[in-house]
Amino acid sequence: MKRGIVVFLGPSLDRAEAEAILAAGYRPPAARGDLAAAAASGARIIALIDGVFFQDCAVGHREILEALRSGVRVVGASSMGALRAAELDTLGMEGVGVVYALYRDGTLVADDEVALVYEPGTYAHLSEPLVNIRCTLEAAVRDRVVSPGEAAALLSAARSLYFPDRTYPRVCEEAAGLLPEGTIRDFLAYARTQAVDQKEEDARACLVRVREIAGEMGLIQYGG
């Protein structure tokens, strides 16, 4: 294990980019028991970014708390990590990023805000997380591509879809009867080139934060 750091990472960030930021023992999205196993194997810092939601038992609160009690630093962001950090930050888990803050403040409450479907081997996205759609709509309002009311209608259309069906084209199809064709066309064109991947941005920020913690703990630093 590189420097006693374990990172649970899947579709939120490309592995090569992650390794350029932080050298660590990278593991696939965490399921129930995986974080406890990492702590038992000697991890001193655990970054929980991606975890399973529906296909297996999710990471449990108890195993995180036990790791914290044993002296392991646990940092969460982006996806399952953001959700668990918002639930456990008062008990010692550290949260990083916008998605974590949205859960902490109660803006986000549902697990499916960060859920998506992806190719198991490559982690290529097959759907878009609702939180990314939210952030893209906020950017589109700032850039005056859509009005606040139009953004609300598009968000409502996105929320009405089951998470595997959420893509920008599908959201626009769902909103087709609610908004002018020009608005739909302009937003879809914007999303093709300017979509915000907040989960990716938060995953990067998490790895940077873990690198900082590693320095504070006197661990050898590698990478960017």
C-alpha positions as CSV (number, residue, x, y, z in Angstrom):
1,M,0.0,0.0,0.0
2,K,1.5,3.3,-1.1
3,R,2.2,5.4,1.9
4,G,-0.7,3.9,3.8
5,I,-3.3,5.7,1.7
6,V,-6.3,3.9,0.2
7,V,-8.6,5.6,-2.3
8,F,-12.0,4.1,-3.4
9,L,-12.5,5.4,-6.9
10,G,-14.6,4.5,-9.9
11,P,-16.4,6.7,-12.4
12,S,-16.0,10.0,-10.7
13,L,-12.4,10.6,-12.0
14,D,-10.1,9.0,-14.5
15,R,-7.6,6.7,-12.7
16,A,-4.5,8.1,-14.6
17,E,-5.5,11.6,-13.7
18,A,-6.0,10.6,-10.1
19,E,-2.6,8.9,-9.9
20,A,-1.0,12.1,-11.2
21,I,-2.4,13.9,-8.2
22,L,-1.8,11.3,-5.6
23,A,0.0,8.0,-5.4
24,A,-2.1,5.6,-3.4
25,G,-3.6,2.2,-3.2
26,Y,-6.5,2.6,-5.6
27,R,-9.5,0.3,-5.2
28,P,-12.8,0.1,-7.0
29,P,-16.0,1.6,-5.6
30,A,-16.5,0.5,-2.1
31,A,-19.1,-1.9,-0.9
32,R,-20.0,-2.9,2.7
33,G,-16.9,-4.1,4.5
34,D,-14.4,-2.7,2.1
35,L,-13.5,0.3,4.2
36,A,-13.2,-1.9,7.3
37,A,-10.8,-4.2,5.4
38,A,-8.7,-1.2,4.3
39,A,-8.4,0.0,7.8
40,A,-7.5,-3.5,9.0
41,S,-4.8,-3.8,6.3
42,G,-3.0,-0.7,7.7
43,A,-4.4,2.3,5.9
44,R,-3.7,5.5,7.7
45,I,-5.8,7.7,5.4
46,I,-8.8,6.5,3.5
47,A,-10.5,8.5,0.7
48,L,-14.0,7.4,0.0
49,I,-15.1,8.8,-3.3
50,D,-17.1,6.2,-5.2
51,G,-19.2,3.4,-3.6
52,V,-21.9,1.0,-4.7
53,F,-25.5,2.0,-4.2
54,F,-27.9,-0.5,-5.5
55,Q,-26.0,-3.5,-6.9
56,D,-24.5,-4.4,-3.5
57,C,-24.7,-3.4,0.2
58,A,-23.3,0.2,0.6
59,V,-20.5,1.2,2.9
60,G,-21.8,1.2,6.4
61,H,-21.6,4.0,9.0
62,R,-20.3,1.7,11.6
63,E,-17.2,0.6,9.7
64,I,-16.4,4.3,9.0
65,L,-16.8,5.1,12.7
66,E,-14.7,2.2,13.7
67,A,-11.9,3.3,11.3
68,L,-12.1,6.8,12.8
69,R,-11.9,5.4,16.3
70,S,-8.8,3.5,15.4
71,G,-7.0,6.7,14.3
72,V,-7.6,6.4,10.5
73,R,-8.3,9.7,8.7
74,V,-11.3,9.2,6.5
75,V,-12.1,11.8,3.8
76,G,-15.2,11.7,1.6
77,A,-16.2,13.6,-1.5
78,S,-18.0,13.5,-4.8
79,S,-20.4,10.5,-4.6
80,M,-20.9,8.0,-1.8
81,G,-18.1,9.7,0.0
82,A,-19.9,13.0,0.0
83,L,-23.1,11.4,1.3
84,R,-21.4,9.6,4.1
85,A,-19.3,12.6,5.1
86,A,-22.4,14.8,5.4
87,E,-23.8,12.2,7.7
88,L,-20.7,11.7,9.8
89,D,-18.7,15.0,9.7
90,T,-19.7,15.8,13.3
91,L,-18.1,12.4,14.3
92,G,-14.8,12.9,12.6
93,M,-15.1,12.1,8.9
94,E,-14.0,15.0,6.7
95,G,-16.0,16.1,3.7
96,V,-14.6,17.9,0.7
97,G,-16.3,19.7,-2.2
98,V,-19.5,21.1,-3.5
99,V,-21.5,17.9,-3.5
100,Y,-20.6,17.2,0.2
101,A,-21.7,20.8,1.1
102,L,-25.0,20.4,-0.7
103,Y,-25.7,17.2,1.3
104,R,-24.5,18.8,4.5
105,D,-26.8,21.8,4.1
106,G,-29.8,19.8,3.1
107,T,-30.0,21.0,-0.5
108,L,-29.5,17.4,-1.5
109,V,-31.3,14.6,0.4
110,A,-31.6,11.6,-2.0
111,D,-28.9,9.1,-2.8
112,D,-29.9,9.1,-6.5
113,E,-28.5,12.7,-6.8
114,V,-25.1,11.2,-7.3
115,A,-26.1,7.8,-8.8
116,L,-25.3,6.8,-12.4
117,V,-24.8,3.8,-14.5
118,Y,-21.4,3.0,-16.1
119,E,-19.5,0.4,-18.0
120,P,-18.0,-1.9,-15.3
121,G,-14.6,-2.3,-17.0
122,T,-13.9,1.2,-18.1
123,Y,-16.2,3.3,-15.8
124,A,-17.4,5.1,-18.9
125,H,-20.6,7.0,-18.0
126,L,-23.9,5.8,-19.5
127,S,-26.0,8.3,-17.6
128,E,-25.6,11.7,-15.9
129,P,-25.8,12.2,-12.1
130,L,-28.6,14.5,-11.2
131,V,-26.2,16.7,-9.2
132,N,-24.1,17.3,-12.3
133,I,-27.3,18.3,-14.2
134,R,-28.1,20.7,-11.3
135,C,-24.7,22.4,-11.5
136,T,-24.9,22.6,-15.3
137,L,-28.3,24.3,-15.1
138,E,-26.9,26.8,-12.6
139,A,-24.1,27.6,-15.0
140,A,-26.5,27.9,-17.9
141,V,-28.5,30.4,-15.9
142,R,-25.3,32.4,-15.1
143,D,-24.4,32.3,-18.8
144,R,-28.0,33.4,-19.8
145,V,-28.6,30.3,-21.9
146,V,-31.8,29.6,-19.9
147,S,-33.8,31.6,-17.4
148,P,-34.2,30.5,-13.8
149,G,-37.7,29.4,-14.5
150,E,-36.6,27.4,-17.6
151,A,-33.8,25.8,-15.5
152,A,-36.4,24.8,-12.9
153,A,-38.5,23.1,-15.5
154,L,-35.5,21.2,-16.9
155,L,-34.5,20.2,-13.4
156,S,-38.0,18.9,-12.7
157,A,-37.8,16.9,-16.0
158,A,-34.5,15.4,-14.9
159,R,-35.8,14.5,-11.4
160,S,-38.8,12.8,-13.0
161,L,-36.5,10.3,-14.7
162,Y,-35.2,7.1,-13.1
163,F,-31.4,7.6,-12.6
164,P,-30.2,5.2,-15.4
165,D,-32.3,7.2,-17.9
166,R,-30.8,10.6,-17.0
167,T,-28.9,12.0,-20.0
168,Y,-29.0,15.5,-21.3
169,P,-30.9,14.5,-24.5
170,R,-33.4,12.5,-22.5
171,V,-33.9,15.4,-20.1
172,C,-34.6,17.7,-23.0
173,E,-37.0,15.2,-24.5
174,E,-38.9,15.1,-21.2
175,A,-39.1,18.9,-21.1
176,A,-40.1,19.3,-24.7
177,G,-43.7,20.0,-24.0
178,L,-42.9,22.5,-21.3
179,L,-40.4,24.9,-22.9
180,P,-40.0,26.5,-26.3
181,E,-38.0,24.4,-28.9
182,G,-35.4,27.1,-29.1
183,T,-34.7,26.9,-25.4
184,I,-34.4,23.2,-25.5
185,R,-32.1,23.3,-28.5
186,D,-29.9,26.0,-26.9
187,F,-29.5,24.2,-23.6
188,L,-28.7,20.9,-25.2
189,A,-26.0,22.6,-27.3
190,Y,-24.6,24.2,-24.2
191,A,-24.6,20.9,-22.3
192,R,-22.7,19.2,-25.1
193,T,-19.7,21.6,-24.6
194,Q,-20.1,23.3,-21.2
195,A,-21.6,20.6,-19.0
196,V,-20.3,20.8,-15.4
197,D,-19.0,17.5,-13.9
198,Q,-19.1,18.5,-10.3
199,K,-18.4,15.0,-9.1
200,E,-15.1,15.0,-11.1
201,E,-14.1,18.4,-9.7
202,D,-14.8,17.3,-6.2
203,A,-12.9,14.0,-6.7
204,R,-9.8,16.1,-7.7
205,A,-10.2,18.3,-4.7
206,C,-10.5,15.3,-2.4
207,L,-7.2,13.9,-3.7
208,V,-5.5,17.2,-3.2
209,R,-6.8,17.4,0.3
210,V,-5.6,13.8,1.1
211,R,-2.2,14.8,-0.2
212,E,-2.2,17.8,2.2
213,I,-3.2,15.5,5.1
214,A,-0.4,13.1,4.2
215,G,2.0,15.9,4.5
216,E,0.6,16.9,7.9
217,M,1.0,13.3,9.0
218,G,4.6,13.2,7.9
219,L,4.0,10.6,5.2
220,I,6.1,10.7,2.0
221,Q,4.5,12.6,-0.8
222,Y,4.3,11.5,-4.4
223,G,2.7,13.0,-7.5
224,G,1.5,16.4,-8.5
